[in-house]
């Protein structure tokens, strides 16, 4: 059985327009060139390839040239294709610690990549479902990955939420209560073992706009993760007037007058929520559900100083210094734009004087206008990571606004949020290994370990007996899959994963060549 098909790997130059179908020419077995421009493609049913990212911004110029692909053999059967991106970094400036977390809307499911775009963890969504909003939370005192898994309906999600520990074992699955389905826009865990998330329900509107018969009502629920008990069920229609909405009712559809898209716990334990369709950020009493204040929109409780206004926004978060961050889309898909570009925005929200002022804003070097989605995340070193919503960029800035990283998703690809976290993945599944004879009596070995974050080096072992394998060669980890050329063609091969301190993380089971 043929194990793999190799394609030519390009260097870091842009592919020429007269490549002449080089993607279809097999690479010689001994060719192990690796670059940060490498794509990977894994065969799946239907042969669909989906993208994680590819760079399109370099020194102020945008490129849309396609990049070559390569097949990664050791991935378990059924893994989807993923494309890596090459990032642009600014000399002398550093990105924050951690990995990038994305859920490409057209992609396989939750995806973790490094700053060079090489996949660290690939997790396909179940057939017929999609994943959104991958992030790191805490449950029972331990870090967990969380994301929405389900389907889409009228721009919202219909599904549930997955919690997975650092061994990539599912530890909980959270469902909405009171007959509702979880929505894709928000899911966060709390130190109390609860989850806060968004949901939607249809209800008769009051007052009723002309001919409208239903509201698509936004709901904030808080549930106990262990028991599923509903602790909070806040509904926008009970506290927010429909007259605050900037979105018109569309005949034949329920009226999504509010469109909740983020929930955050404020420093006093109350909630801060963002509503895209009212251009408003609201502070909500977590016990009574009462609106404590409105920021922005038609009934703002704050004077909005010059530059501090926003529209169609996402991802409102309270920061440790008291500031408020959000992604100011400035546009949506069904209304004329209110701004000429989107931005990451940091506001000083003076709750005593009731004045909102701009502290800082972050603009993409090539101005972009997002009509949906988006995120702003402050990093531990003060950097700010901006995900540009339906525009295919992920950009990290230093605190004072200098770009330190920029990456571009493939044309048409989006990630609802693009986030960075420090993450230590320790998969229980063993490394995937493939090998094939090469020229001159040598052997090419290909190894990957889906989700492992601590591998610094791979050592290849070989021999004729499983209990008598000895080292044949080694190579530092190079991207998701590492090819290693070793002398001879032993009957059995295995690999060892070594961390930066020289410790053995795992040794694979022997395979026959």
Number of C-alpha atoms within 10 A of each C-alpha: 3 5 10 16 13 20 21 20 22 20 13 11 7 13 14 10 8 7 8 9 8 14 17 12 12 12 17 12 15 16 15 16 12 16 15 18 25 25 27 23 22 24 17 13 8 6 11 11 17 19 25 30 30 29 26 23 19 14 8 9 9 12 13 13 13 13 18 19 22 20 17 26 23 21 22 14 10 11 17 25 23 25 25 28 28 25 25 20 19 15 8 6 13 16 19 22 14 17 21 24 24 28 27 30 20 16 25 24 26 26 22 24 24 21 21 22 27 25 24 22 20 20 16 17 18 12 7 7 16 24 31 26 25 27 24 22 22 19 23 13 10 9 16 24 22 25 25 31 26 21 17 14 8 10 12 18 24 21 22 21 25 19 24 19 21 18 15 20 13 14 12 16 17 22 20 26 18 10 7 15 18 27 32 28 25 24 27 21 21 16 11 12 14 22 26 23 28 27 28 23 15 14 14 15 18 13 10 13 15 8 10 17 17 20 24 21 23 23 23 24 22 25 22 18 22 14 9 16 14 16 16 18 17 21 17 21 19 11 12 16 15 21 13 16 21 18 21 13 18 11 11 10 13 20 25 24 27 27 27 30 24 26 25 21 18 18 12 8 12 15 23 25 23 26 26 29 22 26 28 28 28 22 22 22 16 19 12 9 19 14 15 13 19 19 23 21 21 14 14 16 17 19 17 18 11 9 14 21 19 25 24 27 33 32 29 27 27 20 14 10 7 14 17 21 25 26 30 33 31 23 22 20 9 9 11 9 17 14 14 12 18 28 27 26 24 25 21 17 22 14 11 7 9 14 17 24 19 18 15 16 19 24 18 20 14 10 11 18 21 26 22 21 25 29 28 28 25 22 20 12 12 13 21 28 29 29 27 33 25 21 22 23 26 28 24 28 26 21 16 12 14 15 24 22 22 24 24 28 23 22 14 12 22 30 30 24 27 26 27 25 18 12 20 15 17 17 18 15 13 14 23 19 24 21 24 16 18 19 10 10 10 16 22 21 22 21 26 27 23 25 26 24 17 17 21 16 18 24 20 24 23 25 19 13 12 16 8 10 17 15 15 17 15 18 14 16 21 17 20 23 24 20 26 21 22 21 14 16 19 19 14 19 28 26 26 22 26 20 17 11 8 11 12 15 13 15 17 17 15 19 15 13 14
